[in-house]
Amino acid sequence: METFDVAVVGMGALGSAAAYHLARKGVNVVAFEQFELGHVRGASHDTSRILRTSYGKPQYVRLARSAYQDWADFEAVAGERFVTVTGGVVFCPVEGPYAAGDFTSSLDEVGVPYELLGPAEVNTRWPQFRIPENVESIYTPDTGIVHASRSVAALQMQARAHGAVIRDRTPVERLNPDGSGVVVHTANGDVRAGKVVLAADAWTNTLLEPLDAAIPLVTMQEQVTYFKPADPDAFDRDRFPVWIWEDTSCFYGFPTYGEPTIKAARDRSDNLMTPQERTFVPSQELLDELSSFMGATIPGSGPALRTVTCQYAITPDRRFVISPLEQHPDVIVALGAGHAFKFTPAIGRILAELAVDGGTGEDISAFASHLVAAS
Ligand SMILES: Cc1cc2nc3c(=O)[nH]c(=O)nc-3n(C[C@H](O)[C@H](O)[C@H](O)COP(=O)(O)OP(=O)(O)OC[C@H]3O[C@@H](n4cnc5c(N)ncnc54)[C@H](O)[C@@H]3O)c2cc1C
């Protein structure tokens, strides 16, 4: 049987970053992807993803700070830019479930610069918005955009360039940890690995349950829509920020990015589907809801041009899972709960450190609690 130091299951953003960092550490790594590389059935395709430090919990602010450095390090290795800094604003309606104070105190604790703005200041600075009274806004100049599919492709290419073996269209069917590593059973033969990094997002529990482990997950089909403003220049990144509306229903969006459109979406569609039930057909109801929000909040956004579907696998409180299994420590699990792209190179580095060094300098203390017994 072929043997490797580490096997990675899943070549979305997190698995690709893990394979890259493992290969850079010089270990013998094999990575499996059930579909073709770059497929659109998971969570890591399409164009833009928000990169930000502005979180309501200091642990995420710290991890995001590390991720900015990891992105810069990866850009230097790849010789390519993936990060575009645009500035970003988080809107917190005062009556809503998210307090601006949680964001400002977390940013203060980590020392990240920001401005706390009222509606009048926002509407003056960015007249494209119509922000009502009773909304507090946190502006962070370091917020930006990462190109999703381009950076994932580059991670896979650099993983290979540093010696990783990548096998796509090779589903992993079962993991068999035996105390001195793991036998990885794939549709195209078995391999033995000292450690396994399981980064299978919405498919994770399929491989965990036979190991009597599980993550409480809700999976759903997400969708993002590209709107066509009459005056796309008004939404250029020098004149319009990344934005997030944090409320009972959360929405988010981008300035123009590589095309004369602006992308926006509702976060957490609740359009519940397992990966096997995915339709890849956008919901008209969600599109109507988003278009009405855009019409009221960004009146110049224009008509919807196209909608792309995607997938979320989220834990009850959106907390990540980054941890070895207690009962099988040679299996290390990573799950991004629908907000991990910005952390991709940092999570990849952490997974490689856990697999090779047995630990990491990053604070991941909160990211093991959702790994529970299946029974
Ligand atoms: C619409 C949308 C917008 C988002 N916006 C943002 C944002 O602005 N900022 C941000 O930080 N995050 C954002 N996210 C979240 C982020 O994109 C995800 O957290 C991240 O892409 C997850 O990467 P992943 O590698 O864990 O998952 P995936 O990309 O789903 O990868 C898992 C891979 O595992 C493979 N796999 C599964 N089972 C097996 C098996 N048995 N054998 C082999 N392969 C297997 C799958 O085929 C898949 O390729 C967004 C997500 C969506 C859907």
Ligand as a Chemical Component Dictionary entry (heavy atoms), coordinates in Angstrom:
data_LIG
# 
_chem_comp.id                   LIG 
_chem_comp.type                 NON-POLYMER 
_chem_comp.pdbx_formal_charge   0 
_chem_comp.three_letter_code    LIG 
# 
loop_
_chem_comp_atom.comp_id 
_chem_comp_atom.atom_id 
_chem_comp_atom.alt_atom_id 
_chem_comp_atom.type_symbol 
_chem_comp_atom.charge 
_chem_comp_atom.model_Cartn_x 
_chem_comp_atom.model_Cartn_y 
_chem_comp_atom.model_Cartn_z 
_chem_comp_atom.pdbx_ordinal 
LIG C1  C1  C 0 -22.060 32.282 -1.133 1  
LIG C2  C2  C 0 -20.910 32.233 -0.183 2  
LIG C3  C3  C 0 -20.291 33.409 0.187  3  
LIG C4  C4  C 0 -19.244 33.386 1.093  4  
LIG N1  N1  N 0 -18.638 34.559 1.414  5  
LIG C5  C5  C 0 -17.585 34.545 2.257  6  
LIG C6  C6  C 0 -16.881 35.751 2.532  7  
LIG O1  O1  O 0 -17.218 36.821 2.011  8  
LIG N2  N2  N 0 -15.811 35.684 3.375  9  
LIG C7  C7  C 0 -15.409 34.497 3.948  10 
LIG O2  O2  O 0 -14.455 34.519 4.716  11 
LIG N3  N3  N 0 -16.057 33.335 3.703  12 
LIG C8  C8  C 0 -17.131 33.339 2.872  13 
LIG N4  N4  N 0 -17.769 32.173 2.571  14 
LIG C9  C9  C 0 -17.368 30.926 3.233  15 
LIG C10 C10 C 0 -16.200 30.262 2.556  16 
LIG O3  O3  O 0 -16.294 30.366 1.163  17 
LIG C11 C11 C 0 -16.123 28.822 3.047  18 
LIG O4  O4  O 0 -16.050 28.810 4.469  19 
LIG C12 C12 C 0 -14.914 28.084 2.469  20 
LIG O5  O5  O 0 -14.875 28.206 1.076  21 
LIG C13 C13 C 0 -14.986 26.628 2.889  22 
LIG O6  O6  O 0 -13.956 25.934 2.241  23 
LIG P1  P1  P 0 -13.868 24.352 2.419  24 
LIG O7  O7  O 0 -12.620 23.952 1.740  25 
LIG O8  O8  O 0 -14.033 23.993 3.844  26 
LIG O9  O9  O 0 -15.185 23.808 1.696  27 
LIG P2  P2  P 0 -15.455 23.338 0.195  28 
LIG O10 O10 O 0 -14.983 24.330 -0.773 29 
LIG O11 O11 O 0 -16.873 22.928 0.123  30 
LIG O12 O12 O 0 -14.489 22.063 0.036  31 
LIG C14 C14 C 0 -14.769 20.787 0.548  32 
LIG C15 C15 C 0 -14.262 19.829 -0.526 33 
LIG O13 O13 O 0 -14.258 18.492 -0.015 34 
LIG C16 C16 C 0 -14.575 17.635 -1.092 35 
LIG N5  N5  N 0 -14.999 16.367 -0.516 36 
LIG C17 C17 C 0 -16.040 16.169 0.340  37 
LIG N6  N6  N 0 -16.146 14.871 0.682  38 
LIG C18 C18 C 0 -15.124 14.232 0.035  39 
LIG C19 C19 C 0 -14.689 12.866 -0.033 40 
LIG N7  N7  N 0 -15.336 11.915 0.634  41 
LIG N8  N8  N 0 -13.606 12.556 -0.814 42 
LIG C20 C20 C 0 -12.940 13.538 -1.511 43 
LIG N9  N9  N 0 -13.329 14.848 -1.502 44 
LIG C21 C21 C 0 -14.385 15.174 -0.739 45 
LIG C22 C22 C 0 -15.715 18.382 -1.799 46 
LIG O14 O14 O 0 -15.962 17.909 -3.083 47 
LIG C23 C23 C 0 -15.168 19.821 -1.764 48 
LIG O15 O15 O 0 -14.400 20.133 -2.896 49 
LIG C24 C24 C 0 -18.817 32.157 1.654  50 
LIG C25 C25 C 0 -19.408 30.958 1.255  51 
LIG C26 C26 C 0 -20.454 30.985 0.341  52 
LIG C27 C27 C 0 -21.084 29.700 -0.051 53 
# 
loop_
_chem_comp_bond.comp_id 
_chem_comp_bond.atom_id_1 
_chem_comp_bond.atom_id_2 
_chem_comp_bond.value_order 
_chem_comp_bond.pdbx_ordinal 
LIG C1  C2  SING 1  
LIG C2  C3  SING 2  
LIG C2  C26 DOUB 3  
LIG C3  C4  DOUB 4  
LIG C4  N1  SING 5  
LIG C4  C24 SING 6  
LIG N1  C5  DOUB 7  
LIG C5  C6  SING 8  
LIG C5  C8  SING 9  
LIG C6  O1  DOUB 10 
LIG C6  N2  SING 11 
LIG N2  C7  SING 12 
LIG C7  O2  DOUB 13 
LIG C7  N3  SING 14 
LIG N3  C8  DOUB 15 
LIG C8  N4  SING 16 
LIG N4  C9  SING 17 
LIG N4  C24 SING 18 
LIG C9  C10 SING 19 
LIG C10 O3  SING 20 
LIG C10 C11 SING 21 
LIG C11 O4  SING 22 
LIG C11 C12 SING 23 
LIG C12 O5  SING 24 
LIG C12 C13 SING 25 
LIG C13 O6  SING 26 
LIG O6  P1  SING 27 
LIG P1  O7  DOUB 28 
LIG P1  O8  SING 29 
LIG P1  O9  SING 30 
LIG O9  P2  SING 31 
LIG P2  O10 DOUB 32 
LIG P2  O11 SING 33 
LIG P2  O12 SING 34 
LIG O12 C14 SING 35 
LIG C14 C15 SING 36 
LIG C15 O13 SING 37 
LIG C15 C23 SING 38 
LIG O13 C16 SING 39 
LIG C16 N5  SING 40 
LIG C16 C22 SING 41 
LIG N5  C17 SING 42 
LIG N5  C21 SING 43 
LIG C17 N6  DOUB 44 
LIG N6  C18 SING 45 
LIG C18 C19 SING 46 
LIG C18 C21 DOUB 47 
LIG C19 N7  SING 48 
LIG C19 N8  DOUB 49 
LIG N8  C20 SING 50 
LIG C20 N9  DOUB 51 
LIG N9  C21 SING 52 
LIG C22 O14 SING 53 
LIG C22 C23 SING 54 
LIG C23 O15 SING 55 
LIG C24 C25 DOUB 56 
LIG C25 C26 SING 57 
LIG C26 C27 SING 58 
# 
